[in-house]
Amino acid sequence: MVSSDMVDISVTLQVLVNGILVGLLLALAAVGLSLVFGVMRIVNVAHGEFIMLAAYATFWLYTWSGINPLLTFVPIVALMGVLGYLMYQGLFTKIMDRETLENDSLLITFGVSIILINLARLAWEPNRRSYEFLVGSFEVLGLRFGKALLLAGGFAIALYVGVYLILSRTQLGRAIRATAQNRKQANRVGIDVRSIDAKTFVLASMLAASSGVLLSMFRSITPNMGFEFVLDSFVVMILGGLGSFFGAFVGALLYSSVDHLGGHLFDITTGNILSLSMVFLVLLLSPSGLFGSPGRRE
């Protein structure tokens, strides 16, 4: 006979793993935000709307035609990359040299976010929508996990590793890192920083879209989902360290795990309080976050 203590430990462990899996999707969005801020010093509040639009695109394609979300993943993410490029060209090319770039980008992207959310409400109504994909669960070491969530977590890990390899092993990645460290010096050695800005913004948009497609597999979709998710992404970015790729990843896993465990052991509100308290504690001990560097580059 299995004791109640063993059952409680098993359930708690299952909640923790679920928190990590959701944290992997949060990391995709947070890494994109962190890259854009680290390279361009742009605070992109509208980052979450790429999540929302990608989730809706996946939902409608699956609902209307029954196309497997995994088959629509690449075209949807590519489309969001194109939208990201158009957004960069239309909104940011003329303000990149402003001393008030951070404040201006915050105001501009907040306005874009509100517009897109309200357009989504008009087009699709604020009702929650979802679709059934990979219904059921897997049992791993006595723990049961939703198939869609496990698949989404696996995809997120693969994407994170792919982006890491791009940043660490390719010429584009070296140029992105050099621009993030010192824009003026990167420009002096022949790096086209404006081109790097555009490519970074496109990459971040595609990461957000990837998170949206994967989230749609097991979560309900609403016009506000991106804004809600990106708020957590900003918190995670601050926790990990502004502009830190690895920090955004670790911060997302920590934040989501504490939030899920707190919600399980106490209640949802207490889980939110505990996760935010952890962020405040880290910032008190290390104002630049877990992996952030103090100061800013020229």
Steps between C-alpha positions, in 0.01 A plus 500: 500500500639842403509751786347847470847653554634313196202617295559861609868482409415347163243770423737776614775363278257485209401864558868598512573330167192665346632833625833434332331402173290819497815689597667374182233676293531812714875485436446519124311827537738636763808418293354694208429801722847477650669487159313807374576697815861386516577582137271796432391637840139473383231417756251309286167470680339381174720187511208314658271570206720282280419222747130574477488529120696177453268318741190623315653410161567147625149472644322613182710286267437194717128577543428576135716242329615257767866561411735368767644795699847353454459536123391864528774586749763607245275713273335675797833576667642621167197728449548649846864559410388701196260699717784562744718633220223733382446619856870573543523688170181694559546597864861488610743589221448873553528501878798268559742790557281683751627533857143433613477175301400281794214727607387568143500131407302419816229751408492405131478125556246541780279683250553229239415235760170669592407539132570134419313374807192703410516395134512138618195562720310647206601220264467199730314625811647469851373144548749232594577259217682169496540189292567136585844382396688203645234437761612277785815459701824307528609323817865558586642349821151481645420862410244596236557791264287635220623390158462847349690662788786252475520548124499879540774480762714279276458740208591794725824330608592430137431862403699634792798281410468610137507869591792441735697334218417788266624755753811308598612328178402719206624827356155652550504397865843652557380823338191506723710448812752765393222751436346426837832556675592827326308644203753768413795264506307242298427765239867603490615146417260476205186346650181644349323562831173602332489170313576317826220693670251387235613137514488497879147640501389239245658221706325624816166520317543142381582381852183667631298341219651159580386541859149593378466195275617266775282663767191463282539121515398483866376843611196706413548793264378854566586846363670581833713187523808660347492805723461283810783270391736784410459657844644180647771512233607848612518381859706202390730722294564721803553195722752343264676827418414753231637390165621160628410206275580233759349712778164517322496121471593427861276778629199361312547152646542633855209742479258248350604223741450716810169630366366149432626354830358791699166464323495127577610517864293809586288676236549685172527842664761378747691340213514836322614673820776243560633520143508881507656497848777281363563759227516783756739299719732428208503867399578607858800267504600561136350815345605391149319166529634148505722531193480867407798730467490837679511809284408541135693490177560796274 
